[in-house]
């Protein structure tokens, strides 16, 4: 960097995350707050997961709900990954990125007949996760091809709100309902082509995933030959990397999955496609959120750093008490003081608008830049216009280290446009 800059934190500098730019230059050009993604990191994560399992019919389906920017989807597709969708909007965005119908897997939950019809018309694979939705799909598309989501009875995740398997979740069909599934398929001449599951999000140990995969394979034995089996996602990333948190051991997990698959296919005498559907693992670390400090004050003994990083921009800490590491950038010659507890808050009129509570940071100053790490998954996609604030732009640091705008910042006309209706 040509200008004098102090940085508290090492990840973005050590990884050359911003390429030929600096956070200050990017904010000057595109405003604050701002999402920034690194193409090299994104491609590295795609390649790690493609090599996870030693099985010739293994596929990775990227969960676009984690980040649906079409420019990122294009990169993911160029790495050979397929894609999941949760809505007609995501199907449309996937298609915009170049995905064809057979490369898209619509894993829906409590959707309308119109959405199921949309998926059938776009010739995407569809999975339903209740008997009533299976019945509805049969009515909408008799003679069609369908998959079902099974609840394997095992759940995992960093927060109760993201556990999607086991007894306390809305997702999945019980294996005990096998006969009912087959009866509905027969009634509507549906071909059952696959079974999928998802046990939860952000696991850092592979044991629960392997247990669920083994259970899943056992369940699949009761459904005849299938085109594919989808073990789901939930692969975690180290959100506390500045504290030295270790990574999920993909090698160990991949070896366990490969052995399960090899033993099961040998026993069954056929080789279906095997899929996983990670989202967070692929996009979380490729994205950061940049914000600016606008006010610093003490209430009683608490030091508050007031920023433009409201929960309308990054909802995860407010919704899930999620941790995101924070780096601090400062222009000029003034050094940082010793770290002490700082509560980082946003500009939303809510007491819960807290990005980090009691975080060990140097005392921030107005116009310092905060860089929130690992914000590439469930960041911009969950942003909103609450308090009628503008959603941020998105910038991609391309492999050649140059920045490119891939989504413009909202403007005030974007807020007003939906209300300009004919009277």
N, C-alpha and C positions, 0 to 999 in steps of 0.2 A: 504494500500500500504506500502511495507517495505521501499522503498526509499523515500527520502524527495521530496514531490511534492506539488506545488501550483496549484490550479484550480480556474480559473475565470469562474463562471457559476456553476449551481447546478444540472441540470437535470440528467446527466449521473451518477453522484455520488449518488444522492438521490435514483435513480431507480436501482442502481447496474447494469447499462446497460452492462458493460463489464464483469460481472461475476467474475471469478477468475483471469482474466487478467487485464492488463492496456493497454492504447493506445501505450505506449512505447514498451511493449513486443510484441504487435501485429504487429507494424511496423517493429520491429527488425526481426520478423519471416517471414512476408509476404510483406514487402516493403511499400512504400508510393508513391502515395495516396492509400487508402484502404477503401473499403466499409465493414461495419460491421453491422450485423442484430441481433436482439434479439428475440429468439423464443417465450419467454413468452409474450412480447408485441404483436407479430403477432397473437398469439392464442387469446389473450384478445380481440383484435379488431374483429376477426372473430366471436367470441361468442356474442359480443355486437350487431352486425348486424343480426345474426341469430335470436335474440330475439326481433328484431325491431317491427315486426307486429304480431298481434294476429289473425292468419288465418292459417288453417291447411295445405293449399297448397301454402304457401309462401316459396320462394327460393331466395338465394343470389348467384348471379353469379359474381365471382371475375374477374375483368378486368385485364387480364394478361399483357396488354400493359404497366401497371404501373410498373411491375416487373416480369420478366418471368424466373427467375432462377428456374430450376426444383426442387431443394431442398425446396425452399419456396413454390412452387406449391404443393408439396407432403404434406406439413404441412397444407396448406389451404384445400386440398382435405380431409385430415384426420379429419378436423373440420366440414365436411359435406357440404362444399360450392361447387357449380358447377363453370364453368369457361367460360369466353368469349374469343374469338380469333378474330384478325383483319387480319390475313394473314396465308398462308399455313405454314410458319415458326412457328407461334404461335400454330397452330393446332398440329404440329409435337412435339413441346416442351410440350404442354399439354398432349399429348399421352405418351411422355417419362416419365412424372410425374405420370402416371397411370390412367388418365382420359379416359373413353370410349366415343365413338362418340356421344351418346345420352346425355352425360354430358357437351358437348361443344356447344357453341352458336357462330356461325361465323357471326359477324356483320360487313359486308364489305362495302367498299366505292370505287366506280369507279374501279372495278377489271376486270380482263380479263376472257374470257371464260374458260381458263385453270385453273384459280383459283377456279371458280365456280364448274368446273368438279372435281377438287381435293376435295373440300368440300363434294360434293355429293358422291364421291367414299368412303370417310371416314365416311359417314353416320352421319354427324353433322347437327344440325339445322342451317338454313341459313336465314339471313335477308338481304334484299336489300333496297336501299334508293333512288331509282329513277325508273321511268317507263321504261327507256331504260335498266336498269339492270334487272328489272323484266322480260322484254321481252327476254333478253339474257339468263337468267336462264331457262326460258321456252324452249328456243331452245336447251340448253345444257342438261336439265333434264326434258323432257316432262313427265307429270304424277307425278311429284315430289311434295314435301311438302315445303312450303315457308312462310316466315314472311316478313313483310314490316316495314320499319322505317318511322314513321310519324313525320312531323314537327308540333308541337302543337301551334306554334305561340308565345311561351314564351321562353325566354332565361335567363340565369344567369351564373355568373362566375366572377373571380377576375380580368380578363383581357379580352379585346375584342377578343384576339386570341383563347380563350378557351370557348367562348359562342357558343353553338352548336344548339340552337333553336332560333326561331324568324325569322325576315325578312332578316337579313344580315348574312346568313350562307349557306354553300354549302350542308348541310345535310337535308335529309328527303323528303318525298313525301307530297304534300299538301293534306289535307283532301278533298278539292274540287275535287281531281282527283279520288275519290272513284269509280265512274263508269268505268273509264279507267283501274283501278286496277282489278276490277272484270272481265272486258272484256278480259284482257290479261290472267288472270287465266283460264277463260273458254276456250280461244283459245288453250292453251297448257295443258289443263286438270290438272292444278295446284290446290292443296288444300291449301287455306290460313289458316295457323295454329296459327298465332300470330301477334301481333303488338307491336312494341317497340318504344321508344323515348329516347332522351338524351338532356337536356336543357343547359348543361354547366358544368364547373368544379369549385370546391372549394367554394361552397356556405356555409355560416355560419349561415344563417337564413333559416328556412324551408318553409317560406310562398310561395315563387315562386315555389318550388318543389310541394307543395300541390296544388297550382293553376294549374300547368301543369298536375298533376295526375288526377285532376278532369276533366280537358279538355280532357285528353286522354280517360278516361272512357266514356265520352259523345261521342267521336268520334267512339269508339269501338262498340257502339250500332248499328251503320250502317253496320256492317260487319258480322252479324250473330254470331253463337257460335264459340268461339275461344278456342284453347287449352291453350294459355297463353297470358298474357299481361305483358309487361316489362316496368316499369316506368323509367328505366335508373339509372344513378349514379350521381356523382358530389359532394358527401358528403365531406365537408371540414374538415380540422384539424387545430389546432391553431399553425401556424408557428411562432407566436411571444409569445411563452409560457414563455420565460424568463422575459417578461414584464407583465405577468399575464393574457394574452388573454384567454377568456373563450372558452369552447368547444361548438360545435354544440349540441343543446338540442335534443338528440335522443329520449328521452321519449316523449317530446311534438310532435315531428315529427311522431313517431310511432303511437301515439294515433290518430293523425289526419288521417294518412293513414289507420289505422284499421277501423275507422269510415266510411271513404269513401268507402272502400272495402265492408264492411258489408252492408251499405245502397244500394250500386250498385248491389251486387249479390242478395240481397233480391228482388230488383226490377226486375232484369233480369231473375231470376229463374234458374240460373246455376252458377257453381263455377269453373272458370278457374284457372290455376296456375297464381300466381302473383309473379313477380320477380323484383329485383333491381340489378344493376350492378356496385357496387362501386369498385374502384381500389385504389385510393389514400388513402381513409380512412383506408383501411386494411394494407397497406404496408408503408405509409410515415413515421410514427413514430417508426416503428420497425427498421429503418435503419439510420445510421449516416455515414458521410464521414470523414475520418481522413486524414489530410495533414500536411506537415512539413514546417516551416518557414525557408527560405533560405537566405533572404535579407531584410533589413529594411533601408529605406532612406526617406529623405524629398525632394520633389520637390516644391519649393516655401514654402508655409506653410502646404502643405499636407503631412501627414505621410503615407507612403506606406509600407504595409507588403507583401513582395513577397513570394509566396508559390508555391507548385507544384499542386495547385488546379485550373488548367486551365479550360476553358469552354469545353474543350474536355472531361473532367471528370464529370462536373456538368454543364449542359447547361441552366438550368431554370433561373438563374439570368440574363444571357445575353439575352435569348429569351423573357422572360416575365417580366423582372424587379422584379423577385420574391425575397422575403425575406426569409432567413434562419438564425435562431439564430446560434451564434458561441460561443463555449467555448474554453478557452485557458488553456493548460496544460504546466507546466514548471518543469523540474527537478532541484534539488539542493535547496540551502537555500535562493537564491535571491528572495525577494518578488516582487509582481507586484506594479507598481506605480498607480496613480489614473487614471481611465478611461478618455479618450479623443477621439476625432474623428480620426479613423484609416480607411484607405481604403485598403481592402484586395484584392489583385490581384493574377493572376496566372502566368504561364510561357509560355503562347501562344503569338505569335507576332501579337497582335491585341489590339487596344486601348480599345475595348469593353470587354476585358478579366478581368472583375471585379466581384468578389464574393459578396462583401459588400462595399458600398460607405459611407464614413463618419460614420462608426459604432463606438459606444462608447465602447472602449476596452482599457486595459492597453497597454503600448507600448510593442509590441512583441519583442522578441530576436531571433536571429538565433538558430535553433534547438528546439524552442518551438513547441508544437503540437497544431494544430487547429482541433477542432471537429465540423463539420457542422451538425446541427441537422435536423431531419425530411427529410432525403435524401433517404429514402427507396422507394419512388415512383417517377418515371420519373427521376431517377438518372443514375444508371448503364445502363439501357436500352437505354438511349439517348446519352451515351458516344460514342466517336469516336477516330480514330487514327489521327485526324487532327494534322498537324506539324509532322506527323509520330511518335507520342507519344504512349506509351503503355497503354492500358486500364488496370485499376487496378484489383487486386484480390478481391474476396468476401469471407467473413468469417461469419459464423453463431455461435452466442453464444447460445448453446443449453440450454434446460430447466434445466439441471444440472449445469449450469454456466461454462461449458467448451467450448472452441472455436474449430470450425471445418472448414477447408477450403472447400468451396463449388464452387469456380471457381478460377482457377489459374490465376496469372497475365500474361498478354501477354508477349511474348519474341520477340526478333528481327526476329527470323525465321518466326513467325506468320505474320510479315509484308511482308517478302519476298516471302512466299509460293505461293500466288496467281499469282505471276509474273514468276514463274518457269514453263512456258508452253513450250510444244514441238514446235520447229521451223519447 
